[in-house]
């Protein structure tokens, strides 16, 4: 038990940080305790005869009728107890499900999460089209408020799972699923794709960043602005290279002619904490490494190797690094 | 004695008298076993039922014992391959961000591990055990449809080789053993990898269906006179129910794999949402097979547990009727739970809750079986030998796995642990604990019958403790790491999540488990060559397979036994009553009635033939070709038809002429 509590981390079902995960952690502990008790009881009954004397060896088919009858009564009683426990657990699980369903009934914020091999497209819905925000992999939410995630996929099936906040839900092409979740306190919660989705299933992570409402609003307004203009000569060169090279075919940078939508939106890439769906921490070095050798870092990923010389690589990194 | 018992005794006496008068067969058309002395009876029968010497003879064999031995050895071979692939994966996962195996190879490895263990090891080995034991336990001379049985083995062998040769060629499936679309579909599964999955399914399911049909007919129509439904050994009941489950479940997966290959090869859009198809249809079809599959593997193991417990507790299993009813109800209920594999797909909440209830419900008949076994063992200290040790290991692990299964049945709880290592832990507890441990116990138990030699007890105990400790060390911590958030099917994980140490521990456990199987292999070889002679009935068990020699002669029984009790060898200590009147110059069986097992007619049993092998080659080649072109079905039809004509060519028996 100590071991479990001590090591639970930032991606753990046993360390709940929201009402859904809290309800589920309670359910997990309750089921575990009950099942352990049943298991111990069965093992005790199994092992007891080993400590006894061997039964007298008479005719193997002549059984003590009275003993058999009392055994029958005990077996029937055990069966009834089993049935009762199972009915109890079924009801418990049904009501827990209802509690979970009630969490997001008044969610003000709807975020559309679309799975791609192997990254997450995140779109903040809004009635005003100019306030719709598209970003990737990192999901900011206001702490203490329920949010509604509408999840789907355009390629294969993925599953969205941030265990500290909630159970998982599949992203299925042709289907839309709804997951409501809430983080009680500000914090960063790690999540990971939970349905096998191909070569880089292992490196398809996401982060939920829960912030106080004012911080969240400021972040959202920040993200809605187009990309900042390159500050240095090197960054300017990087900007020009980005638009001339294949980068522009897949990626979007708001405020430039780069408008690709098959890969993550890079308008504010430097404001994110990680690269390549949680594979690398965001840093100048990692940016350069990722652009130079995506297949070495994430074999099978759809980002191709773009032939760049050292200066070109530095220029592009300098440009992207400035996209806060 | 009650009047019912008296009436029963009278019936049996009439049966015996009828059998001795030769009423089974009014026409006298050849030498009978009546009146022959033991030595000349043995000479006649051994010649009639023999497998011809030489390579052609071996390839033509239809003896259920020979076919079963081949099945068992092949399944053991695939177990080794599946085990080695598990060890390779565990080494890759022993620490964070290890680079031993890349994602492409790793994904093939876990797919081949799952596919091999489910389709090439678990189902074939439980069926193979049935092919060997069921005809002996019901007291007949061969399995029903012996040529179909031989055919099934060749198909199974070619399917298994096909899968592993494609692994060697780096074209093994890499989408998991359930191969979900669209990942396995034409758009996201390039190359031939998913086609290999789809056709390997078809091979193994054809063979599995063939064995199921043969087993059902053997149990229902070839039981020894007097073995009415309430005297069938529990193991045979388990195989009968399993075979019915196979007959109803396997077609679902064959349809799934055929739809998949049609989407890939012909361009149908059954699973393509862009053209009105649905990806969830695949999951429903697959799990409609996939959940019963678990019980296909588990139910035969319950039969083995019953056999071992009865022998070592030295009494019949408590609650025969309850045991049989729970087997049947598990068989039915197993078809009503498939949706609990799909709780995370966003089903309507009330509908999902229904499947919580049905999943919980199946714990009741399973619980009943556990309680009955406990009641059987309760009378006093049983004889503790290696087979019983494995049965204790079964209780320890299977009950734990069953209870985590109850946890998974809860929709909300499942949403946290679904597709994590918690589930990996759960199903290994259920499958290794629930099926492999009983199988190992069964190996120690029936090895003397198959080889005539007893397995080494000391090595056996070492094997058990190593396997038991290694298994729990490897799989218990997986529950914890799953709750800590580790998803299954990841080829690596980052160091900062803190899963490194526990994964290293798991790998150490897996190595111990693997070593226990090395020890097991040594014991098998050593005991087969040097083991102590077993005698007919080394455990003093009660069922019919122990009534004949070890190993059994090719004709199984010199005379067909007449059964008076569910444990015939305990009821008739000295000599088993027998039925006579069968011809000894041709292969003849007693066909009995379904419920009461009254002897009904004499029936010929098929003779050895090379055609099942040819038919399997033709069918196998068609399947192989069909991963490349749908025209395989057209070009394959001719050769298959020719081999089937050879197979069924009339032999000139009066019966065939009619």
Interface residues (C-beta under 8 A of the other chain):
Chain A: X3 X4 X7 X8 X9 X10 X11 X12 X13 X14 X21 X23 X24 X27 X28 X31 X32 X35 X38 X39 X42 X43 X45 X46 X48 X49 X50 X51 X52 X53 X54 X55 X56 X57 X59 X60 X61 X63 X67 X68 X71 X72 X74 X75 X78 X79 X82 X83 X86 X87 X89 X90 X92 X93 X94 X96 X97 X100 X101 X117 X155 X156 X157 X159 X161 X163 X166 X167 X168 X169 X170 X172 X173 X174 X175 X177 X178 X190 X192 X193 X194 X195 X196 X197 X198 X199 X200 X201 X202 X278 X299 X300
Chain B: X102 X103 X104 X107 X175 X176 X180 X182 X183 X187 X188 X273 X274 X278 X279 X280 X313 X314 X315 X316 X318 X319 X322 X344 X345 X346 X349 X352 X353 X356 X357 X360 X361 X363 X364 X367 X368 X370 X371 X372 X374 X375 X377 X378 X379 X380 X381 X382 X383 X384 X392 X395 X396 X399 X400 X403 X404 X406 X407 X409 X410 X411 X412 X413 X414 X415 X416 X417 X418 X419 X420 X480 X483 X484 X485 X487 X488 X489 X490 X491 X492 X493 X494 X497 X498 X542 X565 X567 X570 X571
